[in-house]
Structures are given as C-alpha cells and as structure tokens.
Amino acid sequence: MRAAAMKDGAIALAGLLKNIVDHEPGPVACPHCMTPMESHGRRSKEIITLLGETTVDRAYYSCTRCDGHLFPKDALLDIARTSFSPGVRRLMARSGARDSFARATEDLWEYSGIQIGAKDVERVAEAIGADIERREQRVRTEAMAGKVATPGKPIPVLYVAYDGTGVPVTKRETVGRKGKQTDGSAKTREAKLGCIFTQTGTDAKGFPLREEGSTTYTGAIETAEVFGERLFAEALMRGLSHAALVVVLGDGAHWIWNLAALHFPHALHIVDLYHAREHLYALLKLIFSPGEFYEARCKEWCDWLEKGKVEQIILAASQLLPKEEHAGKSATIEIEYFRTNMDRMRYADFRARGLFVGSGVIEAGCKNIIAARMKKSGAKWSVRGANNIIALRCTLASSRFEDYWAQRASA
C-alpha cells in the first residue's frame, strides 16, 4: 500500500512541478555576464524525491556570449546539478552524518523506501557539509566585522570550552607530519572542537545549571590560529559582548590557553578539575610508593586541590622530589603544570561563585560529535571529507540543521 501510495504521489508531484512557472515574465539574463539568454525549448529531468522517482519539465536557456546555459526551474526547486530533491538530500545528509555511508543507505531504504547507493550518500552528505561550512564562514567573517546582529539580552555567564581529538586519515594527509607511531609517523590529524553555552543559575545545592538548548558547536581539522578565529566568531554570534562574565574551560594544553589569552583575555580561565586530578595522581605516584602512606597523601593533596590550595601542593612536592633522575624530571614537569595553572585552579572560589569547574560538555562533544562518527573501525578520511562531515555534525548537534534548510529555501 505504501508503494502504491508513493507511486500515485509521484505522479501528482510531477503534475504539480510541471505547473510551476520557471521564472518571472520577460527575458532571462545570463548569471555570469548578464547577457539576455536564448530559449531552446524544454527539457525533462528525472529526480528522486521522497515519493520516489518523478520527472521535472523545465525551460532551457543558453548564452551566446559566454556559452553559459541555465535551467531556471532547477535553481527555483534547488535541484541544480543533482538528481535528488531537497527532501531526499536532507535525509541523505542526516543519515550520512550519523552513521557510515553504507549503513545510511540501509536506513534510507528501511525507513523511507528510497534506494540510493552509498557513494551517492557520501557525495551528498559531504556536499551539504561543505555548503554549511561556506555559509558559516561568511557569517563568521561578518561577525568579526561587527555586521551580525547578536542577542541583545544580558547573559549572566557565557562559557567557552574547546579541545582536540585525533581523526584517522589517509596516508597522503600525514606526509611529513610527526606522530605517535614507533617510527615517528602519524596516522591521525587533530580535529579541534569548540562549544559555547550559557548558565541560567544554580540549583538548590548551589551547583551550576546549563541553560537548556544553549550549547552550540564548531570545529574542523585546522591550525590553532584559524580555529581561534572560528571560536571567537562563534562566541561573538552567541552574545560575547553582552556577557557579564565569560569563562574559558579547558585542560592544561598550551595551545588552549594561548588562544584564550589572545581572544578572551578578560575571561576567567578554569582548568578542568578532572584533568588537574589526573596530573595530581601522576605526581603522587612519582613521589610515593603504593601503600597506606600513599593513600593518606593522596586524600590530603586531593583535598588541597579541591580547595584551590595549589601552592601547598607545589611546596610539598618540591620538597619531596624523587632522587632517581627520570622520576625527578617527570615530577618537575608535573609541578610546573600546577605552577603555570595555579590561578586557573581556585576551585573552592569558583564553586562558591556557582561556576562549572569541569569541561564535561566539550569532552562529551569530542566523543559524540567527532569520535562516534569519525573513528569507526577501518575509517580513513581525507581532511576535506572529514571537515565536511564535522561541519554537518556540528550543525546537527547545535540544532541548526533545519535553519540551514530554511535558509536554502528562502535564498
């Protein structure tokens, strides 16, 4: 019954499309050189829609000056250079972003009765991701120039969090790059992901509450410098200038705080408590042997960290440096980590102000947006392809996917 209904629907759709006027009355100007174009009758085109295959009848024009050609109705219906309707491409993009392209074809057939090859899903999903990135790049450029309207209402606390995670890529994408393999080569490229969210207040116990639906994501495989501008523009669009307090959350990586100092110099910087604990445990294991004494010191030093008494950790550790050369150097590095990030670890003060002290939002983003799709077994990406899918997944995670299609329809 579904197949019969879809068949009848496709016939009805063909009739509807035929009655749509190709363009406004009058001559058609070449989009390249603006010269009036010549009509060459009508041509038909087979397209796959949500109702199945159907035919579009449209007028064909050519330019005598620049040899350009044009089907006005293709642009009107958003089917230029494709045989898939916008509705089908929306499903292909969503399915291709969520799972492997092969699995996406299975889902499309199972849920909608549309049979499409995995390569077609890949091309469409990546093309949609590339278009999303182009549009967002234009908006970011306008935001940096102050030409984008930002939320006018005051924002009590705006958080900026970002991190990086490896994406498996093809060999040609790692030529000349150092990596963690035994021979010094690389198998991955780092994808940088950032998120912006706002805080509504605190609960009855004083714990911070993230504003529902406020989290947006942006990311790509790119240099820290380019990513910094991307993240800053996203923060501007989210109301950076209207925020009473801006908080940057991150681990202790140097590139994170270098970007924070450059783009968010007046923000409050907080090192993720989980990462700080990891470094503290590493330091404790270098200084103390396992046993009751280690357990006691571990409890004591963790309490210092929770209270933001980082100076006590540094002082105690500096007086107990291991005599063994390698352990001593490693402990010195860990102590320097705490010394460098001392003011970013005043956790008792941060909590008293009702602020987040953990970067769980961006950690989850790296896992769910990047790793869940990009690190599937056997995956090998080109940087271009990976960035297109990352752009698509960020748009989905930011609840901007339907906005994107609405913009296409109104263009």
N, C-alpha and C positions, 0 to 999 in steps of 0.2 A: 504493500500500500504506500509505503514511503517512496519507493522508486517511481510508482505511477504518479504520485502527487508532485514529486520533483520534476518529472518529465512534463507534466501539464504546466507547472510553474515556469519551467524554462521556455516553453512556447509562449506563454503570456508575457514573460520578460522580454523576449525577442520583439514582440509587437510593441511593447512599451518603449524600448530603446529606439525602435525604428521611428516612432513619432516624436522623439526629442529632436528639436531643431539643432543643427550642427553649430551655428554661430548667429550672431546678430545680423540683420539685413545689411547689405552693402558689400563692397569689396573686402577681400581678406588680404591683410598685409603680411609680408614675409617677416617672421620673428627675428631674422638675422639682419636683413638690410632694409626692412620696412617698405620694400617694393611691392606693388599690387601683384598678387599671385593669379595664375591661370587655373581655371577649373578643368579637371579631367574626369568628370563624371563621378560615379560612386563605386566603392569597393567594399566587399564584405570581409569580416574578420571573425574567426572562431575564438571564443573565450570560454574559460572555465569559471563558472560562478558557484555560489552556494546552492543553486538549484540544479547544477550540472552544466553540461556544455550548451552554449547558445550562440547565436550569430548577431553581430552588430553591423548594420549597414551605415556607412559614413561617406561623406564627400571627400574627394582627394584633390589637393592643390599643389602646383609646382611653381617655382620661381625662375623666371627666365634670366635673372641677373646673377644669382649665386648658386643656381642648381639645387636650391633647397626644396624640400617637399613637406607637406603638412596635412594631417588629418585632424581638423579642429575638434571633432567629437571625441577623439582619443584623449585629448587634454581635458575636455569637459568631464568625461567619465573616469578620468585617472587610470587609463589603460594604455598610455603611450609606452611603446617598446616592451610590452608584456602581454601575455595571453591569459593572465589571471585577473579576475576582478578585484577591486579593493577589499571586499569582504573576505575572499579566499586568501589574499595576501596577508590580511590581518591574522587569520588563523595560522597560516604558514609561519609567519614571523613569531607569533606567540609560542607555537609548538616547537619550532626550531630553537628558540631561546631556552626553553625549559628542559629539553632532553636532546639526545643525539638526533641527527637528521633522519636516520633510519627509523628510530622509534617514533619520530614525529609523523612520518608517512603512515605508520600503522595507526596512530591515534586519529589522524585525519580521516582515514578510511572507516575506522570503528565508530567514530562519533558523528561524522557528517556524511559518510558515503562518498567522499571525494577521493579519487585515486590519483596520487601525484608522486613522482619519483623523488628519492632522497636528494639527488643533485639539484632538482628544482627548489626544494625546500631550503637547501643550503644557499643557493643564489639569492632567493627572495629574502630570506632572513638576514643575510649579510647586507643586501642592498638597502633594506629598511633600516638596519642599524647604522649604515653609512649615512643615510639621509637624516636620521635623527642627530647624528654627530655634527653634520654640516649645519643643520638648523640651530643646534645648541651652541655651536661655535660662533655663529652670527650673534646670537643673543648674548653670549659671554663678552664678545667684543663691544657690543652696545652697552652692556652693564659697566664694563671698565671705563667707558667714555661718559657714563652718567646719563645714558639715554633710555634706560629701562626703568619703568615705574616699580618701586619696591613697596612692600607692605607698610602702610602708614601708622598702624597701631604700635604702641610701645611693646618691646619684647623684654621681659624681665631678665632671662638668661638664654643666650644662644650658644650652643656647643658646636665646636668644630673638631672632628676626630678623623684620623686617617692612618693608614698602614699600607704595607706592601706584602704580596704573596707571589710565589713563583707560578708561572704558567708554562707547561711543556710546549716547546716549539720545534719546528723543523730545523735540520742542521744548518741550512743557509742563514737562519736567523741568529745563529750563535757564533758565526765565523769571527775569529779574532777576539772573542769575549772570554774573560776568565770566569771559571765556575768552581763548583764544589766536587767535581769528579776527581778520581785519583790521578788522572793525567792533567788536571788543572783546567779542563774544558768545561763548558756549560751545556746543560740540557734544557734550561728554562730561561725565561725572561721575566723580570719582575713587573707585575701589574700593580699599580698604585690605586687605591680606592679611598675615597673620602666621603664623609657624610656630615650633614648639618641637621641638627634637631633642636627643639626648644623645650623649656621646662615650664610646667604650669605652677609648680609649688612643691609642697612636701605633704606626705601623708600624716596620719595621727602620731606616728612614731618618729617623725622628722626625716624620713627617707625621701629623697627627691623623686618626683613623678615626671616622666617624659610626656610631653603633650601628644595625645593620640593623633596619628596621621601627619606628624610634623617632620618625619625623617625623609630626607632626600639624599640620593647618592650620585656620585660622578666618579669616573675612573678611566684609566687606559694604561697601556704599556707605553710609557714615555719618560723623558728625563724629569728629575725632580723640579727643575726650573719651570718647565712647561706645566707640570702638574700643579705647582704652586699657584700659577696664574689661573688655572682651571678652578681650583678650590676657592681662591679668593673671589672670583667672579660669581661662583655659586653662593658664597656667603653674602655677597652684595645683593644678589637677587632675592635672598631669603630675609633681608632686612638687617644686615650687619650695622648699618648706620643708625638704626632705631633700637639697638640692643643696649640695655642698661649695663649688662655685664656680658662679656664674651669669654668663654672658657675653651682652651685648646687641650684636648685629651690625646695622649699618645704614649708609646713606650719610650725607652731611652735612646732610640736611634738618633744619631747626629743630624741626619737629613730632615727628620721631623721637626726638631727644634730650630734648625736653621731656617726652614720655611716659616715656622711660627714667628720667629724674630723678624723676618722680612715682611710678611703680610699681615700678621696680627701682633704687632709689638706691644700694644696696650692691653692685650688679653691676659687673663690669668692662665698660667700654664700648669697642668697637672699630669704627673707621670702615673700611668695606670698602676693601681695598687697591686694587681696580680703579677705584673712584670717586676715590680720592685721586690715583691716577696721571692720570686724566682732567683733574683740576684742575691738576696739576703741568704737564702738557703745554700746557694753555691758558695758564698763567702764562709758561712758557718762550717760547711763540710771541708773546706780547705784548712780551717784553723783547728777544729776539734775532731777528735776520734768518736766513732759511734759509741753510745752508752748513755748512762743516766745524766752525766755532766753535760753531754751534748744536748740532750732533751731539755735540760733546765735552761741552758744558754739560749737554745732555740726559742723557748717560750718567752724568755726575758727580752731578747732582741726583737722578736716579732711585736711584743708589746711596745717597745720603743718606737718601732716603725709605725704602728697604728696611731701612736700619739704624736707622730711627727718629730720625734727627738732623734733626728738623723745624726746630729753632732756626737751623741753618745755612742752610736754605732761606729762612727768613724774613729773616735778616740779609742774605744775598746779594741777594735780590730787592728788599729795601727800599733798598739802595744803588744799584740799577740801574733804578729806576722810569723808565718812558718819559716823555719830556718832552711828547709830544702829549697833550692833555687827556683825550680819550676813552680812549685806551690806558692812560694813567696811572690813571684811575679804575677801569677794569676790573682792572688789575693789583693795585691796592689792595684791591679786593674779594676777589681770589683769595688774597692774602697774609693777609687777615683770616680766610678759611676755614681756613687752616693754623694760624693763631694760636689760633682758637677750639677746634680739634680736636687740638691738639698732643698732649695726653696720651692721646688715642684712636688715635695713630699710632705707638706704640712697637713697630713690627713685629718688630724683632730680638728684643726681650724676649718678645713674645707667642709667637713661633715657638720660642724657647728653652724656653718652658713647654709646648710641644706643642699650641698652640691654633690654631683656624681664624682666618684673618685676611681671609677673603673671604666675601661674602654670596651665594655662588652658589646655595645651596639656595632662598632666597626669590626670587632673580632667576628661577630656573627655575620656581618656583611661580607667579609672576606671568605667566610666558609660557604654561605648560602648563595652569594651572587657570583663569586669567582670560582672557588674550588668545586662546588657542586656540579657546575656545567663544564668548566674548562679542564678539569683534571680527571676526566673519565678515563678508564682503562684504555690504553693504546692511543690516546688523543695526541695529535701533533699539529699545532696551529701555526699559521703564518701570523705575523704581527698585525697585518691589516685585517685578516679574518677574525682574529681574537678581539681586536679593538671594536669591530663592528658588533660582535655578539655581546661584548661587555657594555657597550652603549645601549643596546637593546634591553639587556637585563637590568641595567640601572634605571632605565625609563619605566620598566615594569615594576621594579621594587619601589620606585618613587611615586607610583600611582599616576604617572603622566602619559601612559600609553594611549588612553582614549583621547586625551587632549591633543596628542600628536595627530591622530586620525581626523579629529575635528578641524585642526589647522589645515590639513591637506584638503579636506572637503571645501573649506571656505576660501582657499587660495585661488 
